[in-house]
Amino acid sequence: MSRFISFLLSLLLLSGCSSLHLYHVEIDQGRVINSMQLKQLHKGMSKEEVARLLGVPMQEDYPPHPNRWEYVHFHQDTRGVKTTKKLTVYFRSNKVSRFISTY
């Protein structure tokens, strides 16, 4: 009987562990683009000017889209909430033709 009670107590104690909230590390990946950089980005800039302003993207001239640069920033806070921001710059004749931002 005492073994059975010990078993039940063990189950109760172990089931309490599943309700613990462990600490999550804040994660930042990719390139952060700030509002000042976005204000300076405009149509007609060369690839070199964009690279000086924003840095070279992780995947430059990706084969299916050779005239598109993407800057992606991923953030996960300590509660596990994830956000992704993206800036896509399109080029025509090595000049910015347009860009789309979720920053």
MIDOSE-1310 file (N, C-alpha, C; in nm, 2 decimals, decimal comma, always signed):
residues 103
msrf	+0,08/-0,12/+0,00/+0,00/+0,00/+0,00/+0,09/+0,13/+0,00; +0,19/+0,12/+0,08/+0,28/+0,24/+0,08/+0,35/+0,26/-0,05; +0,38/+0,15/-0,12/+0,44/+0,17/-0,26/+0,34/+0,24/-0,35; +0,21/+0,20/-0,34/+0,11/+0,26/-0,43/+0,10/+0,41/-0,40
isfl	+0,10/+0,45/-0,27/+0,09/+0,59/-0,23/+0,21/+0,66/-0,28; +0,33/+0,60/-0,27/+0,45/+0,67/-0,32/+0,45/+0,69/-0,47; +0,39/+0,59/-0,54/+0,38/+0,60/-0,68/+0,29/+0,72/-0,72; +0,17/+0,73/-0,65/+0,08/+0,84/-0,68/+0,14/+0,97/-0,65
lsll	+0,21/+0,98/-0,54/+0,28/+1,11/-0,50/+0,38/+1,14/-0,61; +0,45/+1,04/-0,66/+0,55/+1,07/-0,76/+0,49/+1,12/-0,89; +0,37/+1,06/-0,92/+0,30/+1,11/-1,04/+0,25/+1,25/-1,03; +0,20/+1,28/-0,91/+0,16/+1,42/-0,88/+0,27/+1,52/-0,89
llsg	+0,39/+1,49/-0,84/+0,50/+1,58/-0,84/+0,55/+1,59/-0,98; +0,56/+1,49/-1,06/+0,61/+1,50/-1,19/+0,51/+1,57/-1,28; +0,38/+1,56/-1,26/+0,28/+1,63/-1,34/+0,29/+1,78/-1,32; +0,33/+1,82/-1,20/+0,35/+1,96/-1,17/+0,46/+2,02/-1,25
cssl	+0,56/+1,95/-1,29/+0,67/+2,00/-1,37/+0,63/+2,05/-1,51; +0,52/+1,99/-1,56/+0,48/+2,03/-1,70/+0,42/+2,17/-1,70; +0,38/+2,23/-1,58/+0,33/+2,36/-1,57/+0,43/+2,47/-1,55; +0,56/+2,43/-1,54/+0,66/+2,53/-1,52/+0,69/+2,60/-1,65
hlyh	+0,71/+2,73/-1,64/+0,74/+2,82/-1,75/+0,89/+2,84/-1,75; +0,96/+2,79/-1,85/+1,10/+2,80/-1,86/+1,13/+2,94/-1,92; +1,25/+2,99/-1,89/+1,30/+3,11/-1,95/+1,34/+3,09/-2,10; +1,29/+3,18/-2,18/+1,33/+3,18/-2,32/+1,43/+3,29/-2,35
veid	+1,53/+3,26/-2,43/+1,63/+3,36/-2,47/+1,57/+3,45/-2,58; +1,59/+3,58/-2,57/+1,55/+3,67/-2,68/+1,64/+3,64/-2,80; +1,58/+3,63/-2,92/+1,66/+3,59/-3,04/+1,64/+3,70/-3,15; +1,75/+3,75/-3,20/+1,75/+3,84/-3,31/+1,84/+3,78/-3,42
qgrv	+1,78/+3,77/-3,54/+1,85/+3,72/-3,66/+1,83/+3,81/-3,78; +1,93/+3,83/-3,86/+1,91/+3,90/-3,98/+1,96/+4,05/-3,96; +1,92/+4,13/-4,05/+1,97/+4,27/-4,05/+1,85/+4,36/-4,01; +1,88/+4,44/-3,91/+1,78/+4,54/-3,87/+1,79/+4,67/-3,96
insm	+1,68/+4,71/-4,01/+1,68/+4,83/-4,09/+1,60/+4,94/-4,01; +1,66/+5,05/-3,99/+1,59/+5,16/-3,91/+1,52/+5,26/-4,00; +1,44/+5,34/-3,94/+1,36/+5,44/-4,01/+1,45/+5,54/-4,09; +1,56/+5,58/-4,04/+1,65/+5,67/-4,11/+1,70/+5,61/-4,24
qlkq	+1,74/+5,48/-4,23/+1,78/+5,41/-4,35/+1,67/+5,40/-4,46; +1,55/+5,37/-4,41/+1,44/+5,36/-4,50/+1,41/+5,50/-4,57; +1,42/+5,61/-4,49/+1,40/+5,74/-4,55/+1,50/+5,78/-4,66; +1,62/+5,72/-4,64/+1,73/+5,75/-4,74/+1,72/+5,67/-4,87
lhkg	+1,65/+5,56/-4,86/+1,64/+5,47/-4,97/+1,54/+5,53/-5,07; +1,58/+5,53/-5,20/+1,49/+5,59/-5,30/+1,52/+5,53/-5,44; +1,42/+5,55/-5,53/+1,44/+5,50/-5,66/+1,56/+5,56/-5,73; +1,62/+5,49/-5,82/+1,74/+5,54/-5,89/+1,87/+5,52/-5,83
mske	+1,87/+5,47/-5,70/+2,00/+5,44/-5,63/+2,07/+5,32/-5,70; +2,20/+5,32/-5,70/+2,27/+5,21/-5,76/+2,28/+5,10/-5,65; +2,32/+4,98/-5,70/+2,34/+4,86/-5,60/+2,45/+4,90/-5,50; +2,55/+4,97/-5,55/+2,66/+5,01/-5,46/+2,61/+5,10/-5,35
evar	+2,53/+5,20/-5,39/+2,47/+5,29/-5,29/+2,38/+5,22/-5,19; +2,30/+5,13/-5,24/+2,21/+5,05/-5,15/+2,30/+4,97/-5,05; +2,40/+4,91/-5,10/+2,49/+4,82/-5,02/+2,56/+4,91/-4,91; +2,60/+5,03/-4,95/+2,66/+5,12/-4,85/+2,56/+5,16/-4,74
llgv	+2,44/+5,19/-4,78/+2,33/+5,23/-4,69/+2,28/+5,12/-4,60; +2,25/+5,00/-4,66/+2,18/+4,89/-4,59/+2,27/+4,77/-4,56; +2,39/+4,77/-4,63/+2,47/+4,65/-4,62/+2,43/+4,55/-4,73; +2,51/+4,46/-4,76/+2,48/+4,36/-4,86/+2,39/+4,26/-4,80
pmqe	+2,28/+4,22/-4,88/+2,19/+4,12/-4,82/+2,25/+3,98/-4,81; +2,19/+3,90/-4,73/+2,24/+3,76/-4,72/+2,24/+3,68/-4,85; +2,13/+3,70/-4,93/+2,12/+3,63/-5,06/+2,12/+3,74/-5,17; +2,23/+3,78/-5,21/+2,24/+3,88/-5,32/+2,23/+3,81/-5,45
dypp	+2,15/+3,87/-5,54/+2,13/+3,82/-5,68/+2,10/+3,67/-5,68; +2,00/+3,63/-5,60/+1,95/+3,49/-5,59/+1,90/+3,45/-5,73; +1,95/+3,34/-5,78/+1,92/+3,30/-5,93/+1,78/+3,32/-5,98; +1,67/+3,27/-5,90/+1,54/+3,29/-5,96/+1,50/+3,44/-5,97
hpnr	+1,56/+3,53/-5,89/+1,53/+3,67/-5,89/+1,66/+3,75/-5,88; +1,74/+3,76/-5,99/+1,87/+3,82/-5,99/+1,86/+3,97/-5,96; +1,75/+4,03/-5,98/+1,74/+4,18/-5,96/+1,66/+4,21/-5,83; +1,67/+4,13/-5,73/+1,59/+4,15/-5,61/+1,68/+4,12/-5,49
weyv	+1,69/+4,22/-5,40/+1,76/+4,20/-5,27/+1,66/+4,20/-5,16; +1,68/+4,10/-5,07/+1,59/+4,09/-4,95/+1,66/+4,10/-4,82; +1,61/+4,19/-4,74/+1,67/+4,21/-4,60/+1,56/+4,16/-4,51; +1,59/+4,05/-4,43/+1,49/+4,00/-4,34/+1,54/+4,00/-4,20
hfhq	+1,46/+4,04/-4,11/+1,49/+4,04/-3,96/+1,39/+3,96/-3,89; +1,44/+3,87/-3,81/+1,35/+3,78/-3,73/+1,38/+3,81/-3,58; +1,27/+3,83/-3,50/+1,29/+3,85/-3,36/+1,19/+3,76/-3,28; +1,24/+3,70/-3,17/+1,16/+3,63/-3,08/+1,19/+3,68/-2,94
dtrg	+1,09/+3,73/-2,87/+1,11/+3,78/-2,74/+1,11/+3,67/-2,63; +1,13/+3,71/-2,51/+1,15/+3,62/-2,40/+1,02/+3,54/-2,37; +0,91/+3,58/-2,42/+0,78/+3,51/-2,41/+0,76/+3,41/-2,52; +0,85/+3,42/-2,62/+0,83/+3,33/-2,74/+0,75/+3,39/-2,85
vktt	+0,71/+3,52/-2,84/+0,64/+3,59/-2,95/+0,74/+3,62/-3,06; +0,70/+3,58/-3,18/+0,79/+3,59/-3,30/+0,74/+3,70/-3,39; +0,83/+3,78/-3,44/+0,80/+3,88/-3,55/+0,90/+3,88/-3,66; +0,86/+3,90/-3,78/+0,95/+3,90/-3,89/+0,92/+4,03/-3,97
kklt	+1,03/+4,10/-4,00/+1,02/+4,22/-4,08/+1,10/+4,20/-4,21; +1,06/+4,26/-4,32/+1,12/+4,23/-4,44/+1,13/+4,36/-4,53; +1,24/+4,38/-4,59/+1,25/+4,48/-4,69/+1,30/+4,42/-4,82; +1,23/+4,44/-4,93/+1,26/+4,38/-5,06/+1,29/+4,50/-5,15
vyfr	+1,41/+4,50/-5,21/+1,45/+4,60/-5,31/+1,46/+4,54/-5,44; +1,39/+4,60/-5,54/+1,40/+4,56/-5,68/+1,48/+4,65/-5,76; +1,56/+4,59/-5,85/+1,65/+4,67/-5,94/+1,61/+4,65/-6,08; +1,63/+4,75/-6,16/+1,62/+4,74/-6,31/+1,74/+4,82/-6,36
snkv	+1,82/+4,76/-6,44/+1,95/+4,81/-6,50/+2,04/+4,86/-6,38; +2,05/+4,78/-6,28/+2,13/+4,80/-6,16/+2,10/+4,93/-6,08; +1,97/+4,98/-6,10/+1,92/+5,09/-6,02/+1,79/+5,05/-5,95; +1,77/+5,11/-5,83/+1,64/+5,07/-5,76/+1,52/+5,12/-5,84
srfi	+1,43/+5,02/-5,87/+1,31/+5,05/-5,94/+1,19/+5,07/-5,85; +1,20/+4,99/-5,74/+1,09/+5,00/-5,63/+1,14/+4,92/-5,51; +1,07/+4,94/-5,40/+1,10/+4,86/-5,28/+0,97/+4,84/-5,20; +0,96/+4,73/-5,12/+0,85/+4,70/-5,04/+0,90/+4,67/-4,90
sty	+0,84/+4,73/-4,80/+0,89/+4,72/-4,66/+0,78/+4,68/-4,57; +0,81/+4,60/-4,47/+0,71/+4,57/-4,36/+0,77/+4,63/-4,23; +0,88/+4,71/-4,24/+0,94/+4,77/-4,12/+0,85/+4,88/-4,07
